[in-house]
Structure formats: structure tokens, C-alpha cells
């Protein structure tokens, strides 16, 4: 009999009886046996990790509109098949032997072995090394509000100050916008008294009627011309619509614009008249400027331009009015 021992610890026994070759396993070396058990457990752990990712396919199936998506029934059969395969692999003698050997080894000498729960593993964080670069500062969103907040608010608008402000406004916005006192008839007295209606016009874009009045219960001891004025109502129309202030525009875009401004006034009822006029002046680009949120001129719903306005503070600079669709404003809130 000739006996040859190979590196894999197998014995090949060749005898003269029929020339048969008999291959039998003998005890391998402890190191080789340990390595084989580690490989077995690593392979099984890989299969278990892959199996744990399959239920997400059932919880979040792909869209039916996807032409390459597998039907849900096929996905379910795949999950069940993989589960059965992993279960069969777990019951194999080779895997069970490796698990028993690992348990016996841990029971014999568990020094330095600490099993972390899943919650502890999530909480565990790697401490930054001294060589790590400093992180970037956290992003600070810009402060936005309905109206600008003045450090020193201007004095309230009064009937005595109004004519001078109108002349100053028309000079500043020459050929771009105009502000006048509206009178229902030519014979109406030119004396300013409340309720006072102002007509604001942006050529070829819009016109708006602004109703001014006195706050109830305030300034009663002051002369009428020195009592503060309060913006009571704003109604927007198309630039060529011939309608009175108390009516409504025939166009949906100006109806939405009026509603949006009234919503802002309800939130800040004592907004200065000058601030309101600065806001209305931004509508010169109503039909050409994009919404700063969705980057579109017309909204996806209703095909309305960005009639909303948000005041955005800028560090070290003058703030700006940002145009936004009403739907985009609602989504942000």
C-alpha cells in the first residue's frame, strides 16, 4: 500500500485489490480547521445580509409604470425562495459545526469580546482624529418675512404728508409707475378726507386701488390732517380694465394678487404706506420674472404668475422682494 499526504490533509489509499482508489478524510490541522469554519460563517453572514435587504422590495415596490420593474408576485416568490435557501444553509452540518465551535470558543475564553446591541451600535460614533479638517459651518438660511422690519420706522403717513409723498414717488418712478388720488367724479371736492382711495398704475401691467382710513379710536385729539392713515383695502385690476375700486377684476391673476396682498395686510395691519408702495412697485415684472422657489414664470397649477412676495434680508446689503407662486408659499409653510 502506498500512502501520500497532500496539503489538504486528504489520504489517497491505493491498494492492489481491483486497483481501486479510496479517498478518505483525516483530521486536518487546527489552524486549517479554524480557517475553514471562519470562511463558512463569513459566507453565511453574507447571505443573511442579502436576505435582510429583500423585504424592502415588498414594502416599497417599484412603480407599475416602470417598464423594467418586476411584478410584485415575482418579487414575493424571489424573497420566499431566498429565505428557503438561507434556512437550508443554516441547517447544514458544516454551518452548524462552525456555529458550535464559535460558541464553545466564546464560552471558553470571552476576554475582549463585547457584543453591542443594535441601538448601542447606532449611538456609537467615531471620535474625530486630530488630523481631521475642521467641518464647514452649518448652513444658515436667510431670514424671510412678509414685510421688511425697519430699525427706525418712518413716521406714520398722514393726510398732510401724503401730497408730498405722492410727488416724490412719481418723480422716483417716472414712466414706470404712477400714484394719484382717485375721485369718482370730476366735481368731487379736491380736499383730502377719509376714506381716501389712491390709484396706483404700472403701464401695460396692472392698476390697483388702495383705500386709506384712520385707525378706530386713535388720534382723536389730533387734527384730521395729522392723524395716522391705515391701509384698509387693496384691489388689483388689469391696466385696461375700467372698473370702480369696490368691484373685482375679470382676470384670475389679479383676483389672486388682491387676495395675496390682503392676506399680507391682515397679518401686518399697520404696515407703513411707503412699504406697501415699494411692494406694489415690484409687480412691474409680474409676467416676466420667475418664481424663486420653482424657477417657473407660470405655476404648474392654474398657470398663474408669481403674485406672492416675500421680503428677504441680505447680510450687509439691502433686502429684496422675492417673487413666489401662492402654491410655492403654501408648500413652504
Secondary structure, 3 states (H helix, E strand, C coil): CEEEECCCCEEEEECCCCCCEEEEECCCCHHHHHHHHHHHHHHHHHHHHHHHCCHHHHHCCCCCCCCCCCCHHHHHHHHHHHHHHHHHHHHCHHHHHHHHHHHHHHHHCCCCCCCCCHHHHHHCCCCCCCCCCCCCCCCCCCCEECCCCCCCCCCCCCHHHHHHHHHHHHHHCCCCCEEEECCCCCCCCCCCCCCEEEEEEECCCEEEEEEEEECCCCCCCCCHHHCCEEEEEEEEEECCCCCCCCCCCCCHHHHHHHHHHHHHHHHCCCCCHHHHHHHHHHHHHCCCCCCCCCCCCECCCCCCECCEEEEEEECCEEEEEEEECHHHHHHHC
